[in-house]
Amino acid sequence: MIHLLALDLDGSIVDFLERESRNSECVIHTASSHYELVVKCQENRYDAIFIDLDHPRAGCLDELDQLKVLTPSVKCYVLSSFPQWEQAVLALKSGAEDYFAKPMQCDRFHTLFQQLQKRPVPAKRPEESKLDFQKSKRIIGRSLAIHRVYDLILRLARVDTSVLIRGESGTGKELVAQALHYNSARRAGPFVAVNCGAIPENLIESELFGYEKGTFTGADRKKLGKFQFAHGGSIFLDELGDISPQTQVKLLRVLQERKITAVGSNQDTPIDVRIISATNKPLEKMMQEGKFRSDLYYRLNVMPITLPPLRERREDIEDISAFMIEKFNRLHDRKIKSIHREALDTLRAYDWPGNIRELENVIEHAFIIEGSDEIHAESLPLHLKDQESGPHVDRNHEDETKASPPSLRDELRNFEAVMAETNSLKYPELKEQFEKEFIRRALKTYNGRINQTAEQTQMTKVTLLRKLEKYNINPKEYQH
């Protein structure tokens, strides 16, 4: 049985696949969004994936980088109604097996289908060739920054070296640690998480290494430490920068000799544990100040993973929010379907000092306030809207007016065409008409080039494609 997965804009791909494979043992699966596509690839095995680049939420080839990490053995094919050599080259560089213009040609598909039928089908997905998120919460995202994290997780899961995870509070350091463990050869062993910053300094050694009976008042029996519980698996030491110099010495010994000594004991206990640590503190500065041992730092920092803050991957906010909506629907027995576009724009404009943890709190707050099946901007906390001052502009870019070429500014000076197409003076209708005309004139200025239009107008390609579909604008009409 062959299983195909399609991210389809208008159903044409699915109709074609079903029609051409009707006499074969083939099952067609569909995904309506990038988020659903990635989730299905995490949970199931497919023989081939078809991505419609015309889809407003297709991510403009972003899926290919992520799918290459999640399912490297699965062949991906991309399709578009507006074939362009630039897109074809980008797709192939991103890992696509081939590029098709819609509608697909029957003979090319039959050749492809015959190749799929001849491929050996594994009994199950190879453990070493994918990221397993089933025993940990999913890491969500399509941005280039999070793709780099996926790649590092996959590489580091195959070795047994120590890993230091850096990142601001709330960026998901423990999720990365879980992904490292559950994709490693130690996956059958325990994963033990320790928040070093939450344990009093006088108790941290006994918590990590255990203690003998009678060591101190109240020690009426022997207690195993976190390292013993993690034997054969992985231990995650969060807030590593908070441990004392004395504990640092003992931790260094574990790394060097693979032995621990319980508090109050003279006997060493061999230990087989992978150490994954995390911090949001400047360890390099702490070393200069004598607060953190340099030899321990270099032992732990063999291969660091630096997690980007949420404000540096705003394009992931929609997918992360969709995941949280599903979570809170189950938790609160609700049936909220989506986030209104205005509310999503507010989320993207906010700087998120608390990162993903803060976003989760905001979504849950909205669940409590919202009375409909869609989260609206009115249900978001007030402090988000207080900061919002229009769509977010990258700090590395100049002022939007300065960034726009003179030719586009000239195009925007006369908006009489907008008033000619509508008799309404109502704000919502005028807003849509102005937006449509702005996109038309931008496409005219940049010869219908999607990438250049999105870049120069400081609009994401996903947003631009969504607007093109909404207003039924064909960029080919503006190509000179």
C-alpha angles and dihedrals in degrees: 000000000000119000119202126186123203133190096203131186103195106004094260094117093050091046090052094046093048093047096048096043098041093113094049135072096261134138120202117209124189137207123196097198144020089256093054091045093055094043092052091049090052093051104036142035120242131184095215139000126214118201122194107216089196088066109112090223098039091111094232096266093322090118092063094064092049096043090050088062097040098043109012094166095054117093117232124204124192127207136190140176089217105052113200127175090225091059092045093053092046091049093051092046089051092056105271115151093215144345123234131192114222127277092048119230114244096221093053091049093048090053090049092047092052090053091052091050091054094050115103111247115220118227088238137354111287108256094218095054102058143045112251112213096164095100094041135044112274123263103225128201149101100202123117090243094058091042087062089053091051090052093050092048091052093048096044094045088067094058132054100226125129116267130205115202116203126192147113121284112284098021094118104261094155091051089057091048090052091049090051091051099044092049095048133085086261093064093113090056128078126284110213120188121199124187100208092186092060096054119084113248093243091056103041096090094050090047093051101037104020128231141248126247112274095017091128140352109300095021093121093154141023115272128200119225131228092264091059091049090051094051109138092014140054134295120207114207107195122192090021092171090070098065120108125249090251092055090045089060092053092046090051089054091053089054094046102039104018090231135115133198119210118228108270094018133109094197126093120225118206112231133195107200137138111224118218113178136182139192142166092202127101099254092178091059090044089055091054089050092049094245097115128040114246093210090055091046093055091046092053098037097062091124117005126200115205115200117211118232116248092251088064093054103039091150087072095058094088094053094043090050091050090054091050092048089057090048095050092043087063094041097047098029092241133141103216108158106191151335120271113245093243091052090048091051088053091052091049093049094054119092098222105215087182092048120201093348090058091047089053091053091049093051091049090048089053091050090058094047101037117093100184133063092262129061110240130195090252090066094057121097114272095239090066092056092044090061094042113101101165130298115344116261119202110251090224091063126078125243110304093242092051092046093055115089117242091249091063092045088053090051091053097050095083116049098166088118089067094056090044091061097050138040092194125108093188114123099229093051094043091047092055092046093050091047092050092049092046091055092046093052093045090052089048091051094050097040095250093299107153097200095048094043092052093046097047094045090044090236122136115247089238091057093045093051090048090052092048090055093044094053095034092238118164110207091203089072089066097050111110 
